[in-house]
Amino acid sequence: PGEEQDRLEHIKVTGYNVRTSEPQPDGTIMQQVEIHYIDQATQVERMVRSRQIWRTDDGGDHWWLTTGLPSFE
């Protein structure tokens, strides 16, 4: 967690756009998203596309990203 936190310290998300969202047979949701962000060290805005799989608890109150965060480079 420390290394991941250090890597994301200078990233500021400025937009999160869901392009597709598809329920899966196992109850998860697969999404294709575009994440816009600024690298605060360079002040350059960038965009990364990410395929994400989300799962929920039994009550549907909380969602967890199972695929991890994308690489912000």
Buried (B, 14 or more C-beta within 10 A) or exposed (E): EEEEEEEEEEBEEEEEEEEEEEEEEEEBBBBBBEBBBBBEEEEEEBEBEBEBBBBEEEEEEEEEEEEEBBEBE
